[in-house]
Amino acid sequence: MLDRDTTKPTKKLLADIMSAAVNQSHMPGLVLVPFATLLVRLSEEASQTTNQNMKIQSRMIVLTSIILGITIVQLLVAIISAIS
């Protein structure tokens, strides 16, 4: 129950927290170890999600820039052909 393995599934960590909360009569701080492990796990997952979102955002910026460039070129072609 005092396992600090952050690779355990979140549901298993929650089960450890509940078990420690029920059995804390002999060690009042027993619930803190699995709770801290859960916080580390959730922090790592949030970091991974943030990295994925940053990749998606940068790809969208590149795509938007390409589309904007194509639009400007098309506008210039239309203006030049209207003048001629």
SULTA-V529713 format. One record per run of one state. SS is the DSSP state (2 for helix, 1 for strand, 0 for the rest). FROM is the first residue (numbers start at 0). TO is the last residue. Records with the same first field share a line. If there is no record, write none. Layout:
SS->FROM-TO / FROM-TO
This chain:
0->0-8 / 22-28 / 83-83
2->9-21 / 29-82
